[in-house]
């Protein structure tokens, strides 16, 4: 136990603690606030507990002696850096000026930070929450954008190169919808490096520079999303914060709204729903004067998810209602092309997820069924996510046969999608299946084990 605490190996700590007491995984999950599925992956070494607030909550919940705990806290101020701070953007960097050169440096930090984060001995965390994250978002909203043009000795950037850059990230976005993000982060990282090097070293005019910054923002946002979907939360936030800087340099608030929408998803997914609400309110304020009904509708659904996690039912319903009204108007002139997936099915699916969080299980199941009928057949991950959540909704509502059918569909779809987020939702559905004494339930539980094993082998 002492060694596990000293090494911050929470998977080994959990396993040893359960052996000593003894406890089932369900019991320890209830004590710590983690899901049983997440605890199982933690003990197997497939995920790591890296969010500082979650670590403190975990250690408090199991009664870890204070004299045995050495928390890897970030420096509280620029004058008190951690021992390995050179591998991370410091607090000075996070709060630094919103200039073009700092934007290029932030993109470089994304690449350097990935290598540092993958080192086994690393003990810092870059999950900004609460006031720190709000301050960062606020600076994005108020800082002035400086001119973005370079006349260097490098090659002149031609329009065809810019179009090629945009085409690459559009292709990655399409691939993500059909196969999941786990296989795409490396491709996005390489593409971001190429765009960043062009911004740093090539020659271009003001218009081209802003287009390049927008593509950098788009690419960093997708990279952050790929990392989040694969369960790498620190890398995800690092990329999304850099995306926000690139979006600022582009002069186009829609890129910033896109980055913030993924920061919101990450926030409510890791237990910080208030940050999600704050981010979406800031994004909506920034695009307020644009004719972009679908973009605002998407932001409202993310805000609604935050409200649902907070138990704020009325605020959640207001946000969902307004999102549905805006979505019905169809895409507007200023809606970005990357928002092609915003439709009635998305509204229904997000509404269903909110109902599931709020404990309205029958309503959630009904909305998931409606959403499934509207989805693109090639969007395997979203269909699998909705099916897995629908299975939980049906089972919690007492509809075991509806739950069995949804779980069967989710497992069929999930076999071809690599997504840690999807796996977590599947594991939640499986936990509900285990509670039902039925041969069909046992069959689905065993099938889920086989699907997960096959996915691990192919990862």
Buried (B, 14 or more C-beta within 10 A) or exposed (E): EEEBBEEBBBBBBBBBBBEEEEBEBEEBBEBBEBBBBBBBBBBEEBBBBBBBBBBBBBBEBBEBEEEEBEEBBBBEEEEEBBEBBEBBBBBEBBEBEBBBEBBBBBBBBBBBBBEBBEEEEBBBBBBBBEEBBBEBBEBBBEEEBEEBEBEEEBEEBEEEBBEEBBEBBBEBBEBBBBBBBBBBBEBBBEBBBEBBBBBBEBBBEEEBBBBBBBBBBBBBBBBBBBBBBBBBBBBBBBBBBBBBBBBBBBBBBBBBBBBBBBBBBBBBBBBBBBBBBBBBBBBBEBBEEBEBBBBBBBBBBBBBBBBBBBEBBEBBBBBBEBBBEBBEEEBBEBBBEBBBBBBEBBBBBBBBBBBBBBEBBBBBBBBBBBBBEEBBEEBBBBBBBBBBBBBBBBBBBEBBEBBBBBBBBBBBBBBBBBBBBBBBBBBBBBBBBBEBEEEBBEEBBEBBEEBBEEBEEEE
